[in-house]
């Protein structure tokens, strides 16, 4: 067996995705070092586009440019569609516009729109000018929609038949759809292209040739508007186990469809955005190609946190007298602040995720708040009693024990209240609730926990003299 086939078999015999991609990367680097582009041509053209996209993400710019011409255009186009933005920009940065336009023409319209939407506007416009007029127009129409809406997700490739057609005509139409690799639904429209329903393929195959499509149409059809948010669309796919959804305009005309592969990407992207938001940055940081770009995304919330730290310092300074009177108060400051912040983050994370998945409905906000408060008070009682015992045994001071125990209970309850309320308030004013779960909640709870702690200490010490 020749070396090319041996290399390919080694890659495909690996049981795990990670292992297969590691061997592909190792084989690629060895072949590049040896200058064996013949082996690389065979190996690369027998890979899945997603594996190739991952491979290119691990290579430097020079190796990317050496390998790209070895890949057949249809496969290279699908590979570009699988790339993350940073890898895509790296690969296309020095690519000739004519070459890129040929690759884009190999893609589905929605994938092509996604690719060109990630490129600088002047770059994408030059590519569109070199493309076939009809395909370029389809892509321009998709680019006109915000990327996080149904219009931004949809593809214009679909199968639609008129309700007055016969089954024979519809099947002939299906046979002519050579560009469609996957036909999920056959949509039925009227003379004005308004969506009427779907014609199940099984019914088409079993019906007599002269049966009218209108007699086979399933009228109960879920559709979405082009301006619907992608999170809502993803929720429909999950709730109704769909593989595709038709997209209609304001007058109900069929303009495209959203397919399940795009929705999987949406779910992944939304989860990534939430995670980055909780850390006080954004998913766009992955696309930032300079230190300045990263700083613009991280620094604002860190400045907010620094302001919160100054607030905590001001609280300590304002209560310096009570702290000086009982130095043991300092011992429990980290515990009070830490438990308040941890509880707040737990509650806000649960709230943010419930809002994102739709489990937390508008009418259930108060019920959710009351539930979180009961949980927080229960935790506060347990931890408050525990820390009371520790403080009492450690210091021998009953008043200090009561102060620390009450402060622990109060800070945990307050932190939970804020953690449940702030994400809801943020969402009501159009701010991503995820940003409430990171530095903001922690910093805010730190300062408020100190206020609660020292206020209780001051009150109890005055009360017990």
Secondary structure, 3 states (H helix, E strand, C coil): CCHHHHHHHHHHCCCCHHHHHHHHHHHHHHHHHHCCHHHHHHHHCCCCHHHHHHHHHCCCHHHHHHHHCCCCHHHHHHHHHHCCHHHHHHHHCCCCHHHHHHHHHCCCHHHHHHHHHHCCHHHHHHHHHHCCHHHHHHHHHHHCCCCCEHHHHCECCCEEEECCCEHHHHHHHHHCCCCCCCCCCEEEECCCCEEEEECCHHHHHHCCCCCEHHHHCECCCCEEECCCEHHHHHHHHHHHCCCEEEEECCCCEEEEEEEHHHHHHHHHHHHHHHHHHHCCCCHHHHHCCCHHHHHHHHHHHHHHHHHHHHHHHHHHHHCHHHHHHCHHHHHHHHHHHHHHHHHHHHHHHHHHHHHHHCCCCHHHHHHHHHHHHHHHHHHHHHHHHHHHHHHHHHHCCHHHHHHHHHHHHHHHHHHHHHHHHHHHHHHHCCCCHHHHHCHHHHHHHHHHHHHHHHHHHHHHHHHHC
